[in-house]
């Protein structure tokens, strides 16, 4: 473990916090100065074009079901208004 032999206690592990471990060498650490970092660089440009790209790729999956559902609801509302009107009731065989 990097310590030396103590004749009385065995292997000397080192002082507190060291424990006989060799100091790490050849460890490179890199950092960027805080005033050089740009965490929001290009976000507006990327957000606009990414949103357009995602919309273009997903519109054919989303739009047709919504169009069909809107057409069905519009037809059902118009049919309901007709059946609850005077001509609709007469056409179905009811009386006024």
MOPAC internal coordinates of N, CA, C and O (Angstrom, degrees):
PM7 1SCF
backbone

  N    0.0000 0     0.00 0     0.00 0    0    0    0
  C    1.4467 1     0.00 0     0.00 0    1    0    0
  C    1.5187 1   111.65 1     0.00 0    2    1    0
  O    1.2310 1   119.54 1  -173.67 1    3    2    1
  N    1.2645 1   118.49 1     6.33 1    3    2    1
  C    1.4524 1   119.89 1   176.41 1    5    3    2
  C    1.5113 1   114.16 1    98.03 1    6    5    3
  O    1.2310 1   119.35 1   173.97 1    7    6    5
  N    1.3420 1   118.84 1    -6.03 1    7    6    5
  C    1.4497 1   120.20 1   179.22 1    9    7    6
  C    1.5259 1   110.57 1   -88.07 1   10    9    7
  O    1.2310 1   120.96 1    -3.32 1   11   10    9
  N    1.3250 1   115.76 1   176.68 1   11   10    9
  C    1.4549 1   119.40 1   176.49 1   13   11   10
  C    1.5188 1   109.29 1  -112.70 1   14   13   11
  O    1.2310 1   120.49 1   -16.40 1   15   14   13
  N    1.3296 1   116.66 1   163.60 1   15   14   13
  C    1.4566 1   121.56 1  -175.01 1   17   15   14
  C    1.5272 1   109.43 1   -77.92 1   18   17   15
  O    1.2310 1   121.47 1   -54.30 1   19   18   17
  N    1.3288 1   114.79 1   125.70 1   19   18   17
  C    1.4595 1   121.64 1   174.01 1   21   19   18
  C    1.5319 1   106.23 1   -97.43 1   22   21   19
  O    1.2310 1   119.30 1   -54.95 1   23   22   21
  N    1.3187 1   118.94 1   125.05 1   23   22   21
  C    1.4693 1   118.88 1  -174.66 1   25   23   22
  C    1.5257 1   113.47 1   -64.93 1   26   25   23
  O    1.2310 1   119.27 1   153.15 1   27   26   25
  N    1.3182 1   118.99 1   -26.85 1   27   26   25
  C    1.4561 1   120.90 1  -177.89 1   29   27   26
  C    1.5319 1   112.28 1   -88.24 1   30   29   27
  O    1.2310 1   120.09 1   136.81 1   31   30   29
  N    1.3664 1   117.44 1   -43.19 1   31   30   29
  C    1.4672 1   120.67 1  -171.97 1   33   31   30
  C    1.5193 1   113.82 1  -109.95 1   34   33   31
  O    1.2310 1   118.55 1   178.46 1   35   34   33
  N    1.2912 1   120.37 1    -1.54 1   35   34   33
  C    1.4556 1   121.55 1  -179.63 1   37   35   34
  C    1.5188 1   109.74 1   101.49 1   38   37   35
  O    1.2310 1   120.71 1    52.00 1   39   38   37
  N    1.3133 1   116.25 1  -128.00 1   39   38   37
  C    1.4540 1   121.42 1  -176.85 1   41   39   38
  C    1.5205 1   109.65 1   -90.26 1   42   41   39
  O    1.2310 1   120.22 1   -53.85 1   43   42   41
  N    1.3268 1   117.18 1   126.15 1   43   42   41
  C    1.4620 1   121.85 1   177.10 1   45   43   42
  C    1.5215 1   108.60 1   -79.60 1   46   45   43
  O    1.2310 1   120.65 1   -59.58 1   47   46   45
  N    1.3049 1   116.36 1   120.42 1   47   46   45
  C    1.4543 1   121.24 1  -174.85 1   49   47   46
  C    1.5188 1   112.81 1   -84.65 1   50   49   47
  O    1.2310 1   119.55 1   163.38 1   51   50   49
  N    1.3167 1   118.47 1   -16.62 1   51   50   49
  C    1.4518 1   120.57 1  -177.93 1   53   51   50
  C    1.5152 1   110.88 1   112.27 1   54   53   51
  O    1.2310 1   120.40 1    -7.19 1   55   54   53
  N    1.2949 1   116.83 1   172.81 1   55   54   53
  C    1.4609 1   121.66 1   179.03 1   57   55   54
  C    1.5266 1   110.17 1   -71.65 1   58   57   55
  O    1.2310 1   121.69 1    -7.56 1   59   58   57
  N    1.3478 1   114.37 1   172.44 1   59   58   57
  C    1.4577 1   119.75 1  -178.75 1   61   59   58
  C    1.5270 1   110.29 1   -61.33 1   62   61   59
  O    1.2310 1   120.29 1   -49.87 1   63   62   61
  N    1.3407 1   117.06 1   130.13 1   63   62   61
  C    1.4399 1   122.16 1  -179.60 1   65   63   62
  C    1.5101 1   112.77 1    92.40 1   66   65   63
  O    1.2310 1   119.37 1   164.75 1   67   66   65
  N    1.3066 1   118.80 1   -15.25 1   67   66   65
  C    1.4598 1   121.09 1   179.54 1   69   67   66
  C    1.5187 1   110.99 1   -99.54 1   70   69   67
  O    1.2310 1   120.18 1   131.97 1   71   70   69
  N    1.3095 1   117.25 1   -48.03 1   71   70   69
  C    1.4561 1   124.12 1   179.45 1   73   71   70
  C    1.5241 1   113.14 1    51.27 1   74   73   71
  O    1.2310 1   120.27 1  -147.05 1   75   74   73
  N    1.3098 1   117.08 1    32.95 1   75   74   73
  C    1.4388 1   121.40 1   172.81 1   77   75   74
  C    1.5081 1   115.52 1    71.27 1   78   77   75
  O    1.2310 1   119.44 1  -175.26 1   79   78   77
  N    1.3146 1   118.67 1     4.74 1   79   78   77
  C    1.4562 1   120.52 1   179.91 1   81   79   78
  C    1.5226 1   108.92 1   -76.97 1   82   81   79
  O    1.2310 1   120.53 1   -42.61 1   83   82   81
  N    1.3183 1   116.59 1   137.39 1   83   82   81
  C    1.4583 1   117.35 1   177.50 1   85   83   82
  C    1.5222 1   110.39 1   -68.45 1   86   85   83
  O    1.2310 1   120.80 1   -29.54 1   87   86   85
  N    1.2894 1   116.07 1   150.46 1   87   86   85
  C    1.4594 1   119.75 1   178.90 1   89   87   86
  C    1.5203 1   109.13 1   -67.51 1   90   89   87
  O    1.2310 1   120.19 1   -43.73 1   91   90   89
  N    1.3222 1   117.24 1   136.27 1   91   90   89
  C    1.4629 1   119.09 1  -179.47 1   93   91   90
  C    1.5141 1   111.37 1   -65.78 1   94   93   91
  O    1.2310 1   121.21 1   -43.94 1   95   94   93
  N    1.3009 1   115.29 1   136.06 1   95   94   93
  C    1.4512 1   120.53 1   179.36 1   97   95   94
  C    1.5160 1   109.00 1  -127.59 1   98   97   95
  O    1.2310 1   121.44 1   -19.80 1   99   98   97
  N    1.3108 1   114.86 1   160.20 1   99   98   97
  C    1.4645 1   123.06 1   178.55 1  101   99   98
  C    1.5352 1   112.37 1    59.10 1  102  101   99
  O    1.2310 1   120.63 1  -143.92 1  103  102  101
  N    1.3120 1   116.40 1    36.08 1  103  102  101
  C    1.4590 1   121.06 1   174.67 1  105  103  102
  C    1.5193 1   106.74 1  -104.60 1  106  105  103
  O    1.2310 1   121.23 1   -63.49 1  107  106  105
  N    1.3053 1   115.26 1   116.51 1  107  106  105
  C    1.4578 1   119.95 1  -178.81 1  109  107  106
  C    1.5203 1   109.08 1   -98.61 1  110  109  107
  O    1.2310 1   120.79 1   -47.72 1  111  110  109
  N    1.2878 1   116.09 1   132.28 1  111  110  109
  C    1.4615 1   120.13 1   174.84 1  113  111  110
  C    1.5193 1   107.76 1  -124.97 1  114  113  111
  O    1.2310 1   121.57 1   -42.88 1  115  114  113
  N    1.2997 1   114.60 1   137.12 1  115  114  113
  C    1.4533 1   121.32 1  -177.97 1  117  115  114
  C    1.5174 1   108.58 1  -119.70 1  118  117  115
  O    1.2310 1   120.67 1   -36.21 1  119  118  117
  N    1.2949 1   116.32 1   143.79 1  119  118  117
  C    1.4559 1   120.18 1   177.03 1  121  119  118
  C    1.5133 1   108.79 1  -146.08 1  122  121  119
  O    1.2310 1   122.49 1   -19.03 1  123  122  121
  N    1.3025 1   112.83 1   160.97 1  123  122  121
  C    1.4553 1   120.12 1   179.52 1  125  123  122
  C    1.5094 1   107.91 1  -114.99 1  126  125  123
  O    1.2310 1   120.83 1   -44.62 1  127  126  125
  N    1.2944 1   116.02 1   135.38 1  127  126  125
  C    1.4489 1   121.10 1  -178.94 1  129  127  126
  C    1.5368 1   109.58 1   -60.56 1  130  129  127
  O    1.2310 1   119.82 1   -41.05 1  131  130  129
  N    1.3379 1   117.94 1   138.95 1  131  130  129
  C    1.4588 1   120.01 1  -178.44 1  133  131  130
  C    1.5289 1   113.88 1   -59.17 1  134  133  131
  O    1.2310 1   120.06 1   150.32 1  135  134  133
  N    1.3326 1   117.49 1   -29.68 1  135  134  133
  C    1.4559 1   117.99 1  -179.75 1  137  135  134
  C    1.5263 1   111.76 1   -81.23 1  138  137  135
  O    1.2310 1   119.30 1   175.87 1  139  138  137
  N    1.3188 1   118.94 1    -4.13 1  139  138  137
  C    1.4586 1   122.06 1   176.80 1  141  139  138
  C    1.5285 1   111.89 1  -101.35 1  142  141  139
  O    1.2310 1   120.09 1   170.50 1  143  142  141
  N    1.3028 1   117.42 1    -9.50 1  143  142  141
  C    1.4585 1   120.14 1  -179.23 1  145  143  142
  C    1.5162 1   109.69 1   -79.76 1  146  145  143
  O    1.2310 1   121.09 1   -39.43 1  147  146  145
  N    1.3215 1   115.53 1   140.57 1  147  146  145
  C    1.4642 1   121.20 1   177.08 1  149  147  146
  C    1.5268 1   107.21 1  -129.41 1  150  149  147
  O    1.2310 1   119.32 1   -96.78 1  151  150  149
  N    1.3271 1   118.90 1    83.22 1  151  150  149
  C    1.4594 1   120.52 1  -173.91 1  153  151  150
  C    1.5308 1   113.35 1   -67.64 1  154  153  151
  O    1.2310 1   119.43 1   156.31 1  155  154  153
  N    1.3199 1   118.68 1   -23.69 1  155  154  153
  C    1.4619 1   120.59 1  -179.05 1  157  155  154
  C    1.5241 1   112.44 1  -110.02 1  158  157  155
  O    1.2310 1   120.65 1  -155.11 1  159  158  157
  N    1.3113 1   116.36 1    24.89 1  159  158  157
  C    1.4615 1   120.30 1  -177.74 1  161  159  158
  C    1.5204 1   110.22 1   -68.52 1  162  161  159
  O    1.2310 1   120.45 1   -59.46 1  163  162  161
  N    1.3144 1   116.75 1   120.54 1  163  162  161
  C    1.4571 1   121.97 1   175.81 1  165  163  162
  C    1.5147 1   115.34 1    76.59 1  166  165  163
  O    1.2310 1   119.08 1  -167.87 1  167  166  165
  N    1.3154 1   119.35 1    12.13 1  167  166  165
  C    1.4587 1   120.07 1  -176.84 1  169  167  166
  C    1.5289 1   111.86 1   -69.17 1  170  169  167
  O    1.2310 1   119.55 1   141.27 1  171  170  169
  N    1.3122 1   118.47 1   -38.73 1  171  170  169
  C    1.4680 1   119.84 1  -179.68 1  173  171  170
  C    1.5254 1   110.54 1   -65.71 1  174  173  171
  O    1.2310 1   120.39 1   136.28 1  175  174  173
  N    1.3121 1   116.86 1   -43.72 1  175  174  173
  C    1.4629 1   121.07 1   178.88 1  177  175  174
  C    1.5255 1   110.54 1   -64.03 1  178  177  175
  O    1.2310 1   120.17 1   133.36 1  179  178  177
  N    1.3281 1   117.28 1   -46.64 1  179  178  177
  C    1.4628 1   121.21 1  -178.85 1  181  179  178
  C    1.5251 1   110.89 1   -67.49 1  182  181  179
  O    1.2310 1   120.21 1   142.07 1  183  182  181
  N    1.3385 1   117.21 1   -37.93 1  183  182  181
  C    1.4630 1   119.67 1  -178.50 1  185  183  182
  C    1.5251 1   110.86 1   -65.20 1  186  185  183
  O    1.2310 1   120.00 1   138.17 1  187  186  185
  N    1.3106 1   117.60 1   -41.83 1  187  186  185
  C    1.4557 1   120.11 1  -179.44 1  189  187  186
  C    1.5207 1   111.06 1   -63.58 1  190  189  187
  O    1.2310 1   120.11 1   128.69 1  191  190  189
  N    1.3283 1   117.40 1   -51.31 1  191  190  189
  C    1.4551 1   120.02 1  -176.36 1  193  191  190
  C    1.5205 1   112.22 1   -72.92 1  194  193  191
  O    1.2310 1   119.82 1   147.52 1  195  194  193
  N    1.3380 1   117.96 1   -32.48 1  195  194  193
  C    1.4551 1   120.07 1   177.43 1  197  195  194
  C    1.5248 1   110.52 1   -68.96 1  198  197  195
  O    1.2310 1   120.43 1   140.63 1  199  198  197
  N    1.3304 1   116.79 1   -39.37 1  199  198  197
  C    1.4626 1   120.21 1   177.66 1  201  199  198
  C    1.5240 1   110.63 1   -63.93 1  202  201  199
  O    1.2310 1   120.04 1   136.99 1  203  202  201
  N    1.3169 1   117.53 1   -43.01 1  203  202  201
  C    1.4593 1   121.17 1   178.01 1  205  203  202
  C    1.5273 1   110.84 1   -62.76 1  206  205  203
  O    1.2310 1   120.07 1   137.10 1  207  206  205
  N    1.3206 1   117.48 1   -42.90 1  207  206  205
  C    1.4693 1   121.50 1   179.89 1  209  207  206
  C    1.5227 1   110.71 1   -64.04 1  210  209  207
  O    1.2310 1   120.14 1   135.23 1  211  210  209
  N    1.3322 1   117.34 1   -44.77 1  211  210  209
  C    1.4624 1   120.05 1  -179.61 1  213  211  210
  C    1.5262 1   111.04 1   -66.47 1  214  213  211
  O    1.2310 1   120.03 1   140.35 1  215  214  213
  N    1.3279 1   117.56 1   -39.65 1  215  214  213
  C    1.4609 1   120.65 1   177.83 1  217  215  214
  C    1.5208 1   110.57 1   -62.46 1  218  217  215
  O    1.2310 1   120.72 1   136.13 1  219  218  217
  N    1.3226 1   116.24 1   -43.87 1  219  218  217
  C    1.4657 1   121.03 1  -178.23 1  221  219  218
  C    1.5268 1   111.17 1   -62.78 1  222  221  219
  O    1.2310 1   120.11 1   144.12 1  223  222  221
  N    1.3294 1   117.39 1   -35.88 1  223  222  221
  C    1.4574 1   120.08 1  -178.08 1  225  223  222
  C    1.5335 1   112.68 1   -81.84 1  226  225  223
  O    1.2310 1   119.27 1   157.45 1  227  226  225
  N    1.3329 1   119.00 1   -22.55 1  227  226  225
  C    1.4543 1   121.50 1  -175.15 1  229  227  226
  C    1.5263 1   114.22 1  -104.64 1  230  229  227
  O    1.2310 1   119.63 1   169.59 1  231  230  229
  N    1.3237 1   118.31 1   -10.41 1  231  230  229
  C    1.4551 1   120.43 1  -173.05 1  233  231  230
  C    1.5308 1   111.78 1   -64.10 1  234  233  231
  O    1.2310 1   119.43 1   145.82 1  235  234  233
  N    1.3085 1   118.69 1   -34.18 1  235  234  233
  C    1.4633 1   120.30 1  -179.41 1  237  235  234
  C    1.5212 1   113.02 1   -74.17 1  238  237  235
  O    1.2310 1   119.99 1   163.14 1  239  238  237
  N    1.3338 1   117.63 1   -16.86 1  239  238  237
  C    1.4603 1   120.29 1   175.12 1  241  239  238
  C    1.5208 1   111.65 1   -87.22 1  242  241  239
  O    1.2310 1   120.08 1   153.22 1  243  242  241
  N    1.3173 1   117.45 1   -26.78 1  243  242  241
  C    1.4583 1   121.41 1  -172.74 1  245  243  242
  C    1.5261 1   112.16 1  -100.93 1  246  245  243
  O    1.2310 1   119.69 1   137.67 1  247  246  245
  N    1.3171 1   118.19 1   -42.33 1  247  246  245
  C    1.4628 1   121.28 1  -172.31 1  249  247  246
  C    1.5324 1   114.01 1   -65.92 1  250  249  247
  O    1.2310 1   117.68 1   132.34 1  251  250  249
  N    1.3363 1   122.02 1   -47.66 1  251  250  249
  C    1.4684 1   119.62 1  -177.70 1  253  251  250
  C    1.5312 1   114.89 1   -57.63 1  254  253  251
  O    1.2310 1   118.48 1   136.12 1  255  254  253
  N    1.3469 1   120.49 1   -43.88 1  255  254  253
  C    1.4701 1   117.61 1   176.35 1  257  255  254
  C    1.5277 1   113.21 1   -62.12 1  258  257  255
  O    1.2310 1   120.29 1   142.55 1  259  258  257
  N    1.3371 1   117.05 1   -37.45 1  259  258  257
  C    1.4614 1   119.23 1   178.00 1  261  259  258
  C    1.5229 1   111.44 1   -66.99 1  262  261  259
  O    1.2310 1   119.98 1   140.86 1  263  262  261
  N    1.3095 1   117.64 1   -39.14 1  263  262  261
  C    1.4687 1   120.96 1   178.64 1  265  263  262
  C    1.5222 1   110.30 1   -65.27 1  266  265  263
  O    1.2310 1   120.30 1   136.40 1  267  266  265
  N    1.3301 1   117.02 1   -43.60 1  267  266  265
  C    1.4720 1   120.74 1   178.67 1  269  267  266
  C    1.5262 1   110.46 1   -64.29 1  270  269  267
  O    1.2310 1   120.03 1   136.76 1  271  270  269
  N    1.3110 1   117.54 1   -43.24 1  271  270  269
  C    1.4689 1   120.56 1   179.62 1  273  271  270
  C    1.5259 1   111.04 1   -65.32 1  274  273  271
  O    1.2310 1   120.02 1   140.55 1  275  274  273
  N    1.3258 1   117.56 1   -39.45 1  275  274  273
  C    1.4638 1   120.31 1   178.60 1  277  275  274
  C    1.5261 1   110.57 1   -65.76 1  278  277  275
  O    1.2310 1   120.22 1   138.23 1  279  278  277
  N    1.3229 1   117.18 1   -41.77 1  279  278  277
  C    1.4687 1   120.36 1   179.16 1  281  279  278
  C    1.5215 1   110.89 1   -64.39 1  282  281  279
  O    1.2310 1   119.90 1   138.63 1  283  282  281
  N    1.3271 1   117.80 1   -41.37 1  283  282  281
  C    1.4731 1   120.95 1   179.10 1  285  283  282
  C    1.5294 1   110.81 1   -65.11 1  286  285  283
  O    1.2310 1   120.08 1   137.62 1  287  286  285
  N    1.3365 1   117.44 1   -42.38 1  287  286  285
  C    1.4624 1   119.90 1   179.04 1  289  287  286
  C    1.5205 1   111.30 1   -66.78 1  290  289  287
  O    1.2310 1   120.22 1   140.51 1  291  290  289
  N    1.3310 1   117.18 1   -39.49 1  291  290  289
  C    1.4574 1   120.44 1   178.28 1  293  291  290
  C    1.5315 1   110.67 1   -63.32 1  294  293  291
  O    1.2310 1   120.41 1   137.30 1  295  294  293
  N    1.3295 1   116.83 1   -42.70 1  295  294  293
  C    1.4596 1   120.69 1   178.15 1  297  295  294
  C    1.5306 1   110.26 1   -63.26 1  298  297  295
  O    1.2310 1   120.02 1   136.48 1  299  298  297
  N    1.3447 1   117.57 1   -43.52 1  299  298  297
  C    1.4672 1   120.98 1  -178.21 1  301  299  298
  C    1.5311 1   111.00 1   -65.79 1  302  301  299
  O    1.2310 1   119.78 1   141.43 1  303  302  301
  N    1.3190 1   118.03 1   -38.57 1  303  302  301
  C    1.4696 1   120.68 1   179.65 1  305  303  302
  C    1.5243 1   110.17 1   -67.50 1  306  305  303
  O    1.2310 1   120.62 1   135.78 1  307  306  305
  N    1.3428 1   116.42 1   -44.22 1  307  306  305
  C    1.4700 1   118.91 1   178.44 1  309  307  306
  C    1.5284 1   111.44 1   -63.96 1  310  309  307
  O    1.2310 1   119.85 1   139.60 1  311  310  309
  N    1.3211 1   117.90 1   -40.40 1  311  310  309
  C    1.4725 1   122.03 1   178.99 1  313  311  310
  C    1.5275 1   109.84 1   -64.52 1  314  313  311
  O    1.2310 1   120.30 1   140.16 1  315  314  313
  N    1.3359 1   117.03 1   -39.84 1  315  314  313
  C    1.4545 1   120.64 1   179.02 1  317  315  314
  C    1.5254 1   111.17 1   -65.35 1  318  317  315
  O    1.2310 1   120.43 1   137.35 1  319  318  317
  N    1.3411 1   116.79 1   -42.65 1  319  318  317
  C    1.4627 1   119.30 1   177.68 1  321  319  318
  C    1.5299 1   110.69 1   -63.53 1  322  321  319
  O    1.2310 1   120.26 1   140.29 1  323  322  321
  N    1.3129 1   117.10 1   -39.71 1  323  322  321
  C    1.4640 1   120.09 1   179.94 1  325  323  322
  C    1.5234 1   111.01 1   -66.24 1  326  325  323
  O    1.2310 1   120.36 1   134.39 1  327  326  325
  N    1.3338 1   116.91 1   -45.61 1  327  326  325
  C    1.4643 1   119.56 1  -177.83 1  329  327  326
  C    1.5248 1   112.48 1   -68.01 1  330  329  327
  O    1.2310 1   119.75 1   155.70 1  331  330  329
  N    1.3099 1   118.09 1   -24.30 1  331  330  329
  C    1.4601 1   120.84 1   177.95 1  333  331  330
  C    1.5197 1   113.07 1   -93.88 1  334  333  331
  O    1.2310 1   120.47 1  -175.88 1  335  334  333
  N    1.3178 1   116.71 1     4.12 1  335  334  333
  C    1.4620 1   119.96 1   176.57 1  337  335  334
  C    1.5385 1   109.12 1   -94.29 1  338  337  335
  O    1.2310 1   121.03 1   -10.24 1  339  338  337
  N    1.3356 1   115.63 1   169.76 1  339  338  337
  C    1.4598 1   120.62 1  -179.08 1  341  339  338
  C    1.5321 1   111.57 1   -62.11 1  342  341  339
  O    1.2310 1   118.16 1   132.72 1  343  342  341
  N    1.3486 1   121.11 1   -47.28 1  343  342  341
  C    1.4704 1   119.30 1   178.71 1  345  343  342
  C    1.5222 1   112.79 1   -64.51 1  346  345  343
  O    1.2310 1   120.07 1   146.71 1  347  346  345
  N    1.3031 1   117.47 1   -33.29 1  347  346  345
  C    1.4650 1   120.48 1   179.27 1  349  347  346
  C    1.5109 1   111.95 1   -68.16 1  350  349  347
  O    1.2310 1   119.99 1   140.11 1  351  350  349
  N    1.3087 1   117.62 1   -39.89 1  351  350  349
  C    1.4704 1   120.78 1   178.44 1  353  351  350
  C    1.5237 1   111.37 1   -67.77 1  354  353  351
  O    1.2310 1   120.98 1   142.18 1  355  354  353
  N    1.3308 1   115.73 1   -37.82 1  355  354  353
  C    1.4616 1   118.39 1   177.64 1  357  355  354
  C    1.5194 1   111.47 1   -68.72 1  358  357  355
  O    1.2310 1   120.51 1   145.56 1  359  358  357
  N    1.3469 1   116.62 1   -34.44 1  359  358  357
  C    1.4682 1   119.72 1   179.51 1  361  359  358
  C    1.5236 1   111.67 1   -69.75 1  362  361  359
  O    1.2310 1   119.63 1   150.78 1  363  362  361
  N    1.2999 1   118.32 1   -29.22 1  363  362  361
  C    1.4521 1   121.65 1   179.63 1  365  363  362
  C    1.5259 1   112.75 1   -86.03 1  366  365  363
  O    1.2310 1   120.15 1   179.25 1  367  366  365
  N    1.2888 1   117.31 1    -0.75 1  367  366  365
  C    1.4669 1   120.20 1   175.29 1  369  367  366
  C    1.5076 1   113.10 1    95.14 1  370  369  367
  O    1.2310 1   119.22 1  -172.83 1  371  370  369
  N    1.2766 1   119.09 1     7.17 1  371  370  369
  C    1.4510 1   120.76 1   177.02 1  373  371  370
  C    1.4960 1   110.97 1   -87.82 1  374  373  371
  O    1.2310 1   120.86 1    -7.00 1  375  374  373
  N    1.3098 1   115.97 1   173.00 1  375  374  373
  C    1.4653 1   119.86 1   176.71 1  377  375  374
  C    1.5286 1   109.28 1  -108.62 1  378  377  375
  O    1.2310 1   121.94 1   -10.15 1  379  378  377
  N    1.2928 1   113.89 1   169.85 1  379  378  377
  C    1.4556 1   119.60 1  -174.19 1  381  379  378
  C    1.4794 1   107.88 1   -69.23 1  382  381  379
  O    1.2310 1   120.10 1   180.00 1  383  382  381

